[in-house]
Amino acid sequence: MDTVVELWDFVASRKKYWMAPLLAVMLLLGALLLLQGTAVAPFIYTLF
């Protein structure tokens, strides 16, 4: 979580709010990768 906080601090300090959707997509893809080994995996495969 420290990396996410550092990225958000960078975005806020440099006023580069256009990067916020990029960070959200990166977090979402990271969460999907973590959930692949769980019971949620069959539902993730239907998305792709």
mmCIF file of the N, C-alpha and C atoms, coordinates in Angstrom:
data_MODEL
# 
_entry.id   MODEL 
# 
loop_
_atom_site.group_PDB 
_atom_site.id 
_atom_site.type_symbol 
_atom_site.label_atom_id 
_atom_site.label_alt_id 
_atom_site.label_comp_id 
_atom_site.label_asym_id 
_atom_site.label_entity_id 
_atom_site.label_seq_id 
_atom_site.pdbx_PDB_ins_code 
_atom_site.Cartn_x 
_atom_site.Cartn_y 
_atom_site.Cartn_z 
_atom_site.occupancy 
_atom_site.B_iso_or_equiv 
_atom_site.pdbx_formal_charge 
_atom_site.auth_seq_id 
_atom_site.auth_comp_id 
_atom_site.auth_asym_id 
_atom_site.auth_atom_id 
_atom_site.pdbx_PDB_model_num 
ATOM 1   N N  . MET A 1 1  ? 0.821   -1.205  0.000   1.00 0.00 ? 1  MET A N  1 
ATOM 2   C CA . MET A 1 1  ? 0.000   0.000   0.000   1.00 0.00 ? 1  MET A CA 1 
ATOM 3   C C  . MET A 1 1  ? 0.864   1.270   0.000   1.00 0.00 ? 1  MET A C  1 
ATOM 4   N N  . ASP A 1 2  ? 2.111   1.163   0.419   1.00 0.00 ? 2  ASP A N  1 
ATOM 5   C CA . ASP A 1 2  ? 2.971   2.345   0.430   1.00 0.00 ? 2  ASP A CA 1 
ATOM 6   C C  . ASP A 1 2  ? 3.188   2.877   -0.979  1.00 0.00 ? 2  ASP A C  1 
ATOM 7   N N  . THR A 1 3  ? 3.296   1.976   -1.933  1.00 0.00 ? 3  THR A N  1 
ATOM 8   C CA . THR A 1 3  ? 3.501   2.396   -3.312  1.00 0.00 ? 3  THR A CA 1 
ATOM 9   C C  . THR A 1 3  ? 2.302   3.171   -3.825  1.00 0.00 ? 3  THR A C  1 
ATOM 10  N N  . VAL A 1 4  ? 1.110   2.709   -3.486  1.00 0.00 ? 4  VAL A N  1 
ATOM 11  C CA . VAL A 1 4  ? -0.106  3.399   -3.916  1.00 0.00 ? 4  VAL A CA 1 
ATOM 12  C C  . VAL A 1 4  ? -0.170  4.784   -3.290  1.00 0.00 ? 4  VAL A C  1 
ATOM 13  N N  . VAL A 1 5  ? 0.170   4.881   -2.029  1.00 0.00 ? 5  VAL A N  1 
ATOM 14  C CA . VAL A 1 5  ? 0.150   6.178   -1.341  1.00 0.00 ? 5  VAL A CA 1 
ATOM 15  C C  . VAL A 1 5  ? 1.178   7.118   -1.967  1.00 0.00 ? 5  VAL A C  1 
ATOM 16  N N  . GLU A 1 6  ? 2.372   6.594   -2.276  1.00 0.00 ? 6  GLU A N  1 
ATOM 17  C CA . GLU A 1 6  ? 3.388   7.427   -2.907  1.00 0.00 ? 6  GLU A CA 1 
ATOM 18  C C  . GLU A 1 6  ? 2.942   7.904   -4.280  1.00 0.00 ? 6  GLU A C  1 
ATOM 19  N N  . LEU A 1 7  ? 2.324   7.012   -5.056  1.00 0.00 ? 7  LEU A N  1 
ATOM 20  C CA . LEU A 1 7  ? 1.831   7.418   -6.364  1.00 0.00 ? 7  LEU A CA 1 
ATOM 21  C C  . LEU A 1 7  ? 0.765   8.495   -6.239  1.00 0.00 ? 7  LEU A C  1 
ATOM 22  N N  . TRP A 1 8  ? -0.145  8.326   -5.286  1.00 0.00 ? 8  TRP A N  1 
ATOM 23  C CA . TRP A 1 8  ? -1.194  9.328   -5.124  1.00 0.00 ? 8  TRP A CA 1 
ATOM 24  C C  . TRP A 1 8  ? -0.608  10.663  -4.665  1.00 0.00 ? 8  TRP A C  1 
ATOM 25  N N  . ASP A 1 9  ? 0.394   10.630  -3.783  1.00 0.00 ? 9  ASP A N  1 
ATOM 26  C CA . ASP A 1 9  ? 1.043   11.870  -3.360  1.00 0.00 ? 9  ASP A CA 1 
ATOM 27  C C  . ASP A 1 9  ? 1.710   12.567  -4.543  1.00 0.00 ? 9  ASP A C  1 
ATOM 28  N N  . PHE A 1 10 ? 2.328   11.789  -5.437  1.00 0.00 ? 10 PHE A N  1 
ATOM 29  C CA . PHE A 1 10 ? 2.934   12.358  -6.629  1.00 0.00 ? 10 PHE A CA 1 
ATOM 30  C C  . PHE A 1 10 ? 1.881   13.028  -7.505  1.00 0.00 ? 10 PHE A C  1 
ATOM 31  N N  . VAL A 1 11 ? 0.762   12.313  -7.710  1.00 0.00 ? 11 VAL A N  1 
ATOM 32  C CA . VAL A 1 11 ? -0.316  12.854  -8.550  1.00 0.00 ? 11 VAL A CA 1 
ATOM 33  C C  . VAL A 1 11 ? -0.856  14.141  -7.941  1.00 0.00 ? 11 VAL A C  1 
ATOM 34  N N  . ALA A 1 12 ? -1.061  14.148  -6.646  1.00 0.00 ? 12 ALA A N  1 
ATOM 35  C CA . ALA A 1 12 ? -1.633  15.326  -5.991  1.00 0.00 ? 12 ALA A CA 1 
ATOM 36  C C  . ALA A 1 12 ? -0.654  16.500  -5.972  1.00 0.00 ? 12 ALA A C  1 
ATOM 37  N N  . SER A 1 13 ? 0.621   16.227  -5.725  1.00 0.00 ? 13 SER A N  1 
ATOM 38  C CA . SER A 1 13 ? 1.585   17.321  -5.630  1.00 0.00 ? 13 SER A CA 1 
ATOM 39  C C  . SER A 1 13 ? 1.898   17.925  -6.991  1.00 0.00 ? 13 SER A C  1 
ATOM 40  N N  . ARG A 1 14 ? 1.883   17.104  -8.041  1.00 0.00 ? 14 ARG A N  1 
ATOM 41  C CA . ARG A 1 14 ? 2.196   17.607  -9.382  1.00 0.00 ? 14 ARG A CA 1 
ATOM 42  C C  . ARG A 1 14 ? 0.954   18.049  -10.159 1.00 0.00 ? 14 ARG A C  1 
ATOM 43  N N  . LYS A 1 15 ? -0.216  17.901  -9.544  1.00 0.00 ? 15 LYS A N  1 
ATOM 44  C CA . LYS A 1 15 ? -1.490  18.268  -10.165 1.00 0.00 ? 15 LYS A CA 1 
ATOM 45  C C  . LYS A 1 15 ? -1.721  17.500  -11.473 1.00 0.00 ? 15 LYS A C  1 
ATOM 46  N N  . LYS A 1 16 ? -1.368  16.234  -11.477 1.00 0.00 ? 16 LYS A N  1 
ATOM 47  C CA . LYS A 1 16 ? -1.565  15.386  -12.653 1.00 0.00 ? 16 LYS A CA 1 
ATOM 48  C C  . LYS A 1 16 ? -2.733  14.426  -12.394 1.00 0.00 ? 16 LYS A C  1 
ATOM 49  N N  . TYR A 1 17 ? -3.912  15.009  -12.259 1.00 0.00 ? 17 TYR A N  1 
ATOM 50  C CA . TYR A 1 17 ? -5.095  14.222  -11.919 1.00 0.00 ? 17 TYR A CA 1 
ATOM 51  C C  . TYR A 1 17 ? -5.556  13.332  -13.060 1.00 0.00 ? 17 TYR A C  1 
ATOM 52  N N  . TRP A 1 18 ? -5.042  13.544  -14.268 1.00 0.00 ? 18 TRP A N  1 
ATOM 53  C CA . TRP A 1 18 ? -5.400  12.680  -15.381 1.00 0.00 ? 18 TRP A CA 1 
ATOM 54  C C  . TRP A 1 18 ? -4.826  11.274  -15.184 1.00 0.00 ? 18 TRP A C  1 
ATOM 55  N N  . MET A 1 19 ? -3.887  11.133  -14.259 1.00 0.00 ? 19 MET A N  1 
ATOM 56  C CA . MET A 1 19 ? -3.295  9.815   -13.994 1.00 0.00 ? 19 MET A CA 1 
ATOM 57  C C  . MET A 1 19 ? -4.153  8.977   -13.048 1.00 0.00 ? 19 MET A C  1 
ATOM 58  N N  . ALA A 1 20 ? -5.152  9.562   -12.415 1.00 0.00 ? 20 ALA A N  1 
ATOM 59  C CA . ALA A 1 20 ? -5.987  8.840   -11.453 1.00 0.00 ? 20 ALA A CA 1 
ATOM 60  C C  . ALA A 1 20 ? -6.696  7.636   -12.087 1.00 0.00 ? 20 ALA A C  1 
ATOM 61  N N  . PRO A 1 21 ? -7.293  7.755   -13.281 1.00 0.00 ? 21 PRO A N  1 
ATOM 62  C CA . PRO A 1 21 ? -7.904  6.560   -13.883 1.00 0.00 ? 21 PRO A CA 1 
ATOM 63  C C  . PRO A 1 21 ? -6.881  5.470   -14.183 1.00 0.00 ? 21 PRO A C  1 
ATOM 64  N N  . LEU A 1 22 ? -5.679  5.868   -14.569 1.00 0.00 ? 22 LEU A N  1 
ATOM 65  C CA . LEU A 1 22 ? -4.623  4.887   -14.822 1.00 0.00 ? 22 LEU A CA 1 
ATOM 66  C C  . LEU A 1 22 ? -4.284  4.115   -13.550 1.00 0.00 ? 22 LEU A C  1 
ATOM 67  N N  . LEU A 1 23 ? -4.190  4.825   -12.435 1.00 0.00 ? 23 LEU A N  1 
ATOM 68  C CA . LEU A 1 23 ? -3.909  4.167   -11.162 1.00 0.00 ? 23 LEU A CA 1 
ATOM 69  C C  . LEU A 1 23 ? -5.048  3.239   -10.760 1.00 0.00 ? 23 LEU A C  1 
ATOM 70  N N  . ALA A 1 24 ? -6.288  3.649   -11.028 1.00 0.00 ? 24 ALA A N  1 
ATOM 71  C CA . ALA A 1 24 ? -7.438  2.816   -10.686 1.00 0.00 ? 24 ALA A CA 1 
ATOM 72  C C  . ALA A 1 24 ? -7.425  1.520   -11.500 1.00 0.00 ? 24 ALA A C  1 
ATOM 73  N N  . VAL A 1 25 ? -7.096  1.620   -12.769 1.00 0.00 ? 25 VAL A N  1 
ATOM 74  C CA . VAL A 1 25 ? -7.034  0.422   -13.618 1.00 0.00 ? 25 VAL A CA 1 
ATOM 75  C C  . VAL A 1 25 ? -5.909  -0.493  -13.162 1.00 0.00 ? 25 VAL A C  1 
ATOM 76  N N  . MET A 1 26 ? -4.773  0.084   -12.792 1.00 0.00 ? 26 MET A N  1 
ATOM 77  C CA . MET A 1 26 ? -3.663  -0.735  -12.301 1.00 0.00 ? 26 MET A CA 1 
ATOM 78  C C  . MET A 1 26 ? -4.050  -1.478  -11.022 1.00 0.00 ? 26 MET A C  1 
ATOM 79  N N  . LEU A 1 27 ? -4.756  -0.812  -10.119 1.00 0.00 ? 27 LEU A N  1 
ATOM 80  C CA . LEU A 1 27 ? -5.202  -1.459  -8.888  1.00 0.00 ? 27 LEU A CA 1 
ATOM 81  C C  . LEU A 1 27 ? -6.210  -2.567  -9.181  1.00 0.00 ? 27 LEU A C  1 
ATOM 82  N N  . LEU A 1 28 ? -7.101  -2.321  -10.111 1.00 0.00 ? 28 LEU A N  1 
ATOM 83  C CA . LEU A 1 28 ? -8.099  -3.321  -10.476 1.00 0.00 ? 28 LEU A CA 1 
ATOM 84  C C  . LEU A 1 28 ? -7.445  -4.560  -11.083 1.00 0.00 ? 28 LEU A C  1 
ATOM 85  N N  . LEU A 1 29 ? -6.514  -4.370  -11.983 1.00 0.00 ? 29 LEU A N  1 
ATOM 86  C CA . LEU A 1 29 ? -5.820  -5.508  -12.585 1.00 0.00 ? 29 LEU A CA 1 
ATOM 87  C C  . LEU A 1 29 ? -4.990  -6.266  -11.545 1.00 0.00 ? 29 LEU A C  1 
ATOM 88  N N  . GLY A 1 30 ? -4.389  -5.544  -10.628 1.00 0.00 ? 30 GLY A N  1 
ATOM 89  C CA . GLY A 1 30 ? -3.649  -6.200  -9.552  1.00 0.00 ? 30 GLY A CA 1 
ATOM 90  C C  . GLY A 1 30 ? -4.551  -7.036  -8.667  1.00 0.00 ? 30 GLY A C  1 
ATOM 91  N N  . ALA A 1 31 ? -5.736  -6.516  -8.376  1.00 0.00 ? 31 ALA A N  1 
ATOM 92  C CA . ALA A 1 31 ? -6.697  -7.271  -7.565  1.00 0.00 ? 31 ALA A CA 1 
ATOM 93  C C  . ALA A 1 31 ? -7.172  -8.518  -8.309  1.00 0.00 ? 31 ALA A C  1 
ATOM 94  N N  . LEU A 1 32 ? -7.375  -8.387  -9.614  1.00 0.00 ? 32 LEU A N  1 
ATOM 95  C CA . LEU A 1 32 ? -7.790  -9.558  -10.402 1.00 0.00 ? 32 LEU A CA 1 
ATOM 96  C C  . LEU A 1 32 ? -6.708  -10.635 -10.403 1.00 0.00 ? 32 LEU A C  1 
ATOM 97  N N  . LEU A 1 33 ? -5.456  -10.227 -10.475 1.00 0.00 ? 33 LEU A N  1 
ATOM 98  C CA . LEU A 1 33 ? -4.366  -11.201 -10.436 1.00 0.00 ? 33 LEU A CA 1 
ATOM 99  C C  . LEU A 1 33 ? -4.311  -11.917 -9.089  1.00 0.00 ? 33 LEU A C  1 
ATOM 100 N N  . LEU A 1 34 ? -4.573  -11.186 -8.020  1.00 0.00 ? 34 LEU A N  1 
ATOM 101 C CA . LEU A 1 34 ? -4.564  -11.800 -6.697  1.00 0.00 ? 34 LEU A CA 1 
ATOM 102 C C  . LEU A 1 34 ? -5.733  -12.765 -6.514  1.00 0.00 ? 34 LEU A C  1 
ATOM 103 N N  . LEU A 1 35 ? -6.861  -12.460 -7.143  1.00 0.00 ? 35 LEU A N  1 
ATOM 104 C CA . LEU A 1 35 ? -8.054  -13.285 -6.972  1.00 0.00 ? 35 LEU A CA 1 
ATOM 105 C C  . LEU A 1 35 ? -8.077  -14.506 -7.882  1.00 0.00 ? 35 LEU A C  1 
ATOM 106 N N  . GLN A 1 36 ? -7.106  -14.640 -8.765  1.00 0.00 ? 36 GLN A N  1 
ATOM 107 C CA . GLN A 1 36 ? -7.109  -15.772 -9.686  1.00 0.00 ? 36 GLN A CA 1 
ATOM 108 C C  . GLN A 1 36 ? -6.985  -17.111 -8.971  1.00 0.00 ? 36 GLN A C  1 
ATOM 109 N N  . GLY A 1 37 ? -6.348  -17.136 -7.849  1.00 0.00 ? 37 GLY A N  1 
ATOM 110 C CA . GLY A 1 37 ? -6.155  -18.382 -7.136  1.00 0.00 ? 37 GLY A CA 1 
ATOM 111 C C  . GLY A 1 37 ? -7.298  -18.732 -6.202  1.00 0.00 ? 37 GLY A C  1 
ATOM 112 N N  . THR A 1 38 ? -8.379  -17.987 -6.245  1.00 0.00 ? 38 THR A N  1 
ATOM 113 C CA . THR A 1 38 ? -9.484  -18.213 -5.318  1.00 0.00 ? 38 THR A CA 1 
ATOM 114 C C  . THR A 1 38 ? -10.703 -18.744 -6.062  1.00 0.00 ? 38 THR A C  1 
ATOM 115 N N  . ALA A 1 39 ? -11.791 -18.826 -5.359  1.00 0.00 ? 39 ALA A N  1 
ATOM 116 C CA . ALA A 1 39 ? -13.036 -19.321 -5.954  1.00 0.00 ? 39 ALA A CA 1 
ATOM 117 C C  . ALA A 1 39 ? -13.641 -18.316 -6.919  1.00 0.00 ? 39 ALA A C  1 
ATOM 118 N N  . VAL A 1 40 ? -13.094 -17.120 -6.978  1.00 0.00 ? 40 VAL A N  1 
ATOM 119 C CA . VAL A 1 40 ? -13.603 -16.093 -7.874  1.00 0.00 ? 40 VAL A CA 1 
ATOM 120 C C  . VAL A 1 40 ? -13.063 -16.282 -9.291  1.00 0.00 ? 40 VAL A C  1 
ATOM 121 N N  . ALA A 1 41 ? -12.042 -17.114 -9.449  1.00 0.00 ? 41 ALA A N  1 
ATOM 122 C CA . ALA A 1 41 ? -11.365 -17.292 -10.729 1.00 0.00 ? 41 ALA A CA 1 
ATOM 123 C C  . ALA A 1 41 ? -12.308 -17.639 -11.882 1.00 0.00 ? 41 ALA A C  1 
ATOM 124 N N  . PRO A 1 42 ? -13.270 -18.560 -11.739 1.00 0.00 ? 42 PRO A N  1 
ATOM 125 C CA . PRO A 1 42 ? -14.147 -18.854 -12.884 1.00 0.00 ? 42 PRO A CA 1 
ATOM 126 C C  . PRO A 1 42 ? -14.926 -17.634 -13.373 1.00 0.00 ? 42 PRO A C  1 
ATOM 127 N N  . PHE A 1 43 ? -15.247 -16.720 -12.488 1.00 0.00 ? 43 PHE A N  1 
ATOM 128 C CA . PHE A 1 43 ? -15.980 -15.525 -12.885 1.00 0.00 ? 43 PHE A CA 1 
ATOM 129 C C  . PHE A 1 43 ? -15.065 -14.524 -13.587 1.00 0.00 ? 43 PHE A C  1 
ATOM 130 N N  . ILE A 1 44 ? -13.784 -14.514 -13.204 1.00 0.00 ? 44 ILE A N  1 
ATOM 131 C CA . ILE A 1 44 ? -12.824 -13.621 -13.849 1.00 0.00 ? 44 ILE A CA 1 
ATOM 132 C C  . ILE A 1 44 ? -12.586 -14.074 -15.279 1.00 0.00 ? 44 ILE A C  1 
ATOM 133 N N  . TYR A 1 45 ? -12.516 -15.387 -15.504 1.00 0.00 ? 45 TYR A N  1 
ATOM 134 C CA . TYR A 1 45 ? -12.252 -15.892 -16.857 1.00 0.00 ? 45 TYR A CA 1 
ATOM 135 C C  . TYR A 1 45 ? -13.355 -15.522 -17.818 1.00 0.00 ? 45 TYR A C  1 
ATOM 136 N N  . THR A 1 46 ? -14.570 -15.353 -17.342 1.00 0.00 ? 46 THR A N  1 
ATOM 137 C CA . THR A 1 46 ? -15.669 -14.978 -18.237 1.00 0.00 ? 46 THR A CA 1 
ATOM 138 C C  . THR A 1 46 ? -15.532 -13.516 -18.695 1.00 0.00 ? 46 THR A C  1 
ATOM 139 N N  . LEU A 1 47 ? -14.795 -12.702 -17.954 1.00 0.00 ? 47 LEU A N  1 
ATOM 140 C CA . LEU A 1 47 ? -14.612 -11.321 -18.367 1.00 0.00 ? 47 LEU A CA 1 
ATOM 141 C C  . LEU A 1 47 ? -13.691 -11.203 -19.578 1.00 0.00 ? 47 LEU A C  1 
ATOM 142 N N  . PHE A 1 48 ? -12.789 -12.158 -19.718 1.00 0.00 ? 48 PHE A N  1 
ATOM 143 C CA . PHE A 1 48 ? -11.818 -12.090 -20.808 1.00 0.00 ? 48 PHE A CA 1 
ATOM 144 C C  . PHE A 1 48 ? -12.150 -13.151 -21.808 1.00 0.00 ? 48 PHE A C  1 
# 
